Structure formats: structure tokens, C-alpha cells
Amino acid sequence: MTVVNTLEAKTQFSRLIAMAQRGEEVVVARAGVPVVRLVPVRPPIAREFGFDPSVSLPDDSPFFDELPAEELARWE
């Protein structure tokens, strides 16, 4: 873990960003007390709404059973 004071962080900001991007832990301290941690921003996971063909259920799964009459009545 690299700990730097605020003045050094100001003058070496680009270097500290590069270190954080490489996965190194970078902490900025004020008067020797840690106040912030630099971490890389991870790109969001691309998610697509809709059917996922990798998910399947066996034909005998209870998912496909008819609902009991009392449960069905609550949905109507």
C-alpha cells in the first residue's frame, strides 16, 4: 500500500492514478491520517434485457405445473 500526503498527491497525481489502475492501493493522507483511497473505475457489465438461452428448466420442473385454484384466484 502506498500512502502519500496531500501535497505529494497534488504533484504526483498522474503517477498515482497509473498506480491505482495497475491495482496498487493508493491512500492519500492529511497530517498522517488516511482520508481517501484511489481506486480504478471498472466499466459497467453490459446487460441485455430479455431471455437468457443459457438458463433452462427440465420439462418435469414444478415451474410448469398449474397453480392451485386458490392461488390462481388470488391472481385474477
Secondary structure, DSSP 4 states (H G I P E B T S, - for coil): -EEEEHHHHHHTHHHHHHHHHTT--EEEEETTEEEEEE-PPPPPPP---S--TT----TT-GGGSPPPHHHHHHH-
